[in-house]
Amino acid sequence: MTPGKLADLVASCIGVPAERALRVAHRLRDAGMLPKGGPGRAPEFDRADAIALLVAVASGATLRTVAERTAALLASTPGGADVNGAPLTIPRNAQIQLAVLANMAAAGDALDGITLEVVHGWPEIALAWADGATQRFQAAGSIANHQPSHQARVATTIPGPAFADFVRRLN
């Protein structure tokens, strides 16, 4: 998918201007997090790249800090735990968990029972399930399920069906 089409898709998913998504994509490409195109050829983004851009735009980070913030968000672990040596059934980081959800969506799951939250002030991605449980991916070493700041918790909320639609429209 080309940068312009992906920016439009991200914009429609989380309600930001497509220009913002395009500028964030440029910053992530400059940081080496997204592929660069060749001479006279736009880069082609795959599903993992699209999810990284979605998280980056949803993070609310400034253009100056968006690459660093996105890397921290995608590297966050379940409850901030050190998962080295943990069973393979435990996702190692938020990037892997989002890839699993994307595979489920691509296979036809509507993801009705989940809401994704990308926190703006610190590295946290929360998955709120329909049964009331919340699975938080936080920076490794942080206190599990605790807010690391006295500031208000502000997050971009992405309903599961919107995320599923985003993944299906990538193809």
C-alpha positions as CSV (number, residue, x, y, z in Angstrom):
1,M,0.0,0.0,0.0
2,T,1.3,3.5,-0.9
3,P,1.9,6.2,1.8
4,G,-1.0,8.3,0.6
5,K,-3.5,5.4,0.7
6,L,-2.3,4.3,4.1
7,A,-2.5,7.8,5.5
8,D,-6.1,8.0,4.3
9,L,-6.9,4.6,5.9
10,V,-5.3,5.6,9.3
11,A,-7.1,8.9,9.2
12,S,-10.4,7.2,8.7
13,C,-9.8,4.7,11.5
14,I,-8.9,7.1,14.3
15,G,-10.3,10.4,13.0
16,V,-7.2,12.5,12.4
17,P,-6.3,14.5,9.2
18,A,-4.6,12.4,6.6
19,E,-1.9,15.0,6.4
20,R,-1.0,14.3,10.0
21,A,-0.7,10.6,9.3
22,L,1.5,11.3,6.2
23,R,3.8,13.5,8.2
24,V,4.2,10.9,10.9
25,A,4.9,8.3,8.2
26,H,7.7,10.5,6.9
27,R,9.2,10.8,10.4
28,L,9.0,7.0,10.9
29,R,10.7,6.5,7.5
30,D,13.5,8.9,8.5
31,A,14.0,6.9,11.7
32,G,14.2,3.6,9.8
33,M,11.0,2.2,11.2
34,L,9.2,2.2,7.9
35,P,10.5,1.2,4.5
36,K,11.8,3.9,2.1
37,G,11.0,3.8,-1.6
38,G,13.4,3.6,-4.4
39,P,14.2,6.4,-6.9
40,G,11.0,7.5,-8.5
41,R,9.1,4.8,-6.6
42,A,6.9,5.2,-3.5
43,P,7.5,2.7,-0.6
44,E,5.2,-0.2,-0.2
45,F,3.9,-0.8,3.3
46,D,2.9,-4.2,4.7
47,R,0.5,-5.0,7.6
48,A,3.1,-4.6,10.3
49,D,4.1,-1.2,8.9
50,A,0.5,-0.1,8.8
51,I,0.0,-1.1,12.4
52,A,3.1,0.7,13.4
53,L,1.9,3.9,11.7
54,L,-1.6,3.5,13.3
55,V,0.0,3.3,16.8
56,A,2.3,6.2,16.0
57,V,-0.5,8.5,15.0
58,A,-2.7,7.3,17.9
59,S,0.1,8.0,20.3
60,G,-0.4,11.8,20.1
61,A,3.3,12.3,20.1
62,T,4.9,15.4,18.5
63,L,6.6,14.9,15.2
64,R,10.0,15.4,17.0
65,T,9.3,12.5,19.4
66,V,7.0,10.2,17.4
67,A,9.6,7.6,16.4
68,E,11.0,7.2,19.9
69,R,7.4,7.0,21.4
70,T,6.3,4.5,18.8
71,A,9.3,2.2,19.4
72,A,8.6,2.4,23.2
73,L,4.9,1.6,22.7
74,L,5.5,-1.4,20.4
75,A,8.2,-2.8,22.7
76,S,6.0,-2.6,25.8
77,T,5.4,-5.9,27.6
78,P,2.4,-7.5,29.4
79,G,2.1,-5.6,32.7
80,G,5.6,-4.3,32.3
81,A,7.0,-7.8,33.1
82,D,10.3,-9.2,31.9
83,V,9.0,-12.0,29.6
84,N,12.4,-13.6,28.8
85,G,11.9,-17.3,29.5
86,A,8.2,-17.1,29.8
87,P,6.0,-19.6,27.9
88,L,5.6,-18.9,24.2
89,T,1.8,-18.5,24.8
90,I,2.5,-15.1,26.4
91,P,3.0,-12.4,23.8
92,R,6.5,-10.9,24.1
93,N,5.4,-7.3,23.4
94,A,2.6,-5.1,22.2
95,Q,3.7,-5.4,18.6
96,I,3.3,-9.2,18.6
97,Q,-0.1,-8.9,20.3
98,L,-1.3,-6.4,17.8
99,A,-0.1,-8.7,15.0
100,V,-2.1,-11.6,16.5
101,L,-5.2,-9.4,16.6
102,A,-4.6,-8.3,13.0
103,N,-4.3,-12.0,11.9
104,M,-7.6,-12.7,13.7
105,A,-9.3,-9.7,11.9
106,A,-7.9,-10.8,8.6
107,A,-9.3,-14.2,9.1
108,G,-12.8,-12.7,9.6
109,D,-13.0,-12.0,13.4
110,A,-14.9,-8.7,13.9
111,L,-13.1,-8.2,17.3
112,D,-16.4,-7.1,18.8
113,G,-15.3,-7.8,22.4
114,I,-12.2,-5.6,22.5
115,T,-11.2,-1.9,22.6
116,L,-7.6,-0.8,22.1
117,E,-6.2,2.2,24.0
118,V,-3.0,3.9,23.1
119,V,-1.9,6.1,26.0
120,H,-0.4,9.5,25.2
121,G,1.8,10.3,28.2
122,W,3.8,7.1,28.7
123,P,4.4,3.8,26.9
124,E,1.2,1.9,27.4
125,I,-1.2,0.0,25.1
126,A,-4.3,-1.3,26.9
127,L,-6.7,-4.0,25.5
128,A,-10.0,-3.7,27.2
129,W,-12.1,-6.8,26.8
130,A,-15.9,-7.1,26.9
131,D,-15.8,-9.1,30.2
132,G,-14.3,-6.1,32.0
133,A,-10.7,-7.4,32.0
134,T,-7.9,-5.1,30.8
135,Q,-4.6,-6.3,29.5
136,R,-2.0,-3.6,29.7
137,F,1.3,-3.5,27.8
138,Q,3.7,-1.2,29.7
139,A,7.4,-0.4,29.6
140,A,9.4,-3.3,30.9
141,G,10.2,-2.9,34.6
142,S,7.3,-0.6,35.4
143,I,4.9,-1.5,38.2
144,A,2.1,-3.6,36.7
145,N,-1.2,-1.9,36.1
146,H,-0.1,1.3,37.7
147,Q,0.0,4.8,36.2
148,P,3.6,6.0,36.1
149,S,2.6,9.7,36.4
150,H,0.4,12.0,38.4
151,Q,-0.9,13.5,35.2
152,A,-4.3,12.6,33.8
153,R,-4.3,9.5,31.6
154,V,-5.2,10.5,28.1
155,A,-5.5,7.8,25.4
156,T,-6.7,7.3,21.8
157,T,-9.4,4.7,21.9
158,I,-9.8,2.4,18.9
159,P,-12.8,0.0,18.9
160,G,-12.1,-3.6,18.0
161,P,-14.4,-3.5,14.9
162,A,-12.6,-0.3,13.7
163,F,-9.3,-2.0,14.0
164,A,-10.6,-5.1,12.2
165,D,-12.0,-3.0,9.4
166,F,-8.6,-1.2,9.2
167,V,-6.8,-4.5,8.8
168,R,-9.2,-5.9,6.2
169,R,-9.0,-2.7,4.1
170,L,-5.2,-3.0,4.0
171,N,-5.5,-5.8,1.4
